[in-house]
Amino acid sequence: MSCLLRIDASASGDASVSRQVADSFTAAWKGDVVRRDLALEPVGHLDAAGITARTTPAGEHTPEQKAAALLQHELVEEFLLLQHELVEEFLGAEAYLFAVPLYNYSIPPVFKAWLDQTMIVGRTTGLAGPAPSAGRPAVVVSARGGGYGPGAPQHGRDFLVPALETILGDANLMALDVRTITPELTYARVMEPFLISEQE
């Protein structure tokens, strides 16, 4: 049975439009679903030593690499186990659903941390040969409070979709077959009373 990996990155819980749209996809999926909620279980960010630590055999880690690998964990093994778990989740799926809202014109930090932990040369990216996930379907659901389409005041300020289409879809990176859905004006009802009061 085919497996869908769903990653949620909204801090808004059930009120998140990205989550609500993703829920519709999940309900229609006929296979298994593995879900990771980064708002409830965030993964640690990498620094320079942490990046080199994951490409260096554990027995050869410098003190700086060990300290970086600890991040939010007490043992380097736990950190590397989490990274291994994230990579195996990613590679074990046949399709992907990313519920990633637009925050301050860009990617939520929790999702960027997940990407940094998951993108490993020789394991998940195409930099050292064909990406293992090449051609697998992926949907990015990215709700946003305002309007970012042509003619809108914020047009051209959506830096999330171009970045994710490159990171997830580029043949040298994860090489997924990416589709994006961008529900807009999700704050319209919230902002309407303020706009009316300003006009009065």
Phi, psi and omega in degrees: 000137183289150185242132175256127173262119179250128177242123177255135182233007182275139177274359187270003178061219184294342179283350183291126176292323177302316178295318182297317177294318178297326177301322179296318177298313183299319180296328181274347183290134185265357181248200178284153177232126171253125185239134175234121180258105184286343175287324179274326181228074180292151175258155184288153175278153177265148166242185186302316181292325178294325179294315180287334181298324184283348177253010179243133177307141187306322181291347182253008181296136173283164176304323180294319179294320178297317180296319179293322182291336179296312181041255182261011184239155182278335183233141179301326180298322179295318179299312181291328176296318178298314179300317178298318179299316179297317181294317180295321175302314182296311183290335182281352182265151174260346179209160187224143177227116183246112177264096191229096181291159176278117178245120177050046177073006188212197185278134174302139182304325181294326179284323176299320178297318178299315178301314182297325179283333187267330182278103182232122179302133180088349178240312184236348182251166181267010183294331182249029184132181181301137177293136181300334183263011186306129176084352179290143183286143177218139175241128174255120175256115185230093178283154179213145185291330182250192178254132183236007181282176179305133179089345179281151180303331182265008182304135180089358182255009174272103180262359181282305185301311179301321180295313182290325177297326177286308184298314184278331189255341183296138182298333179275354180246244184273341171060032178281159174270095193265134170237144181239144174235127186233080174300129184246169176058036182289345177262008185303314181291327179291319185276340186305313179300324179292320180293320179296316182295328179290329182280341183278000000 
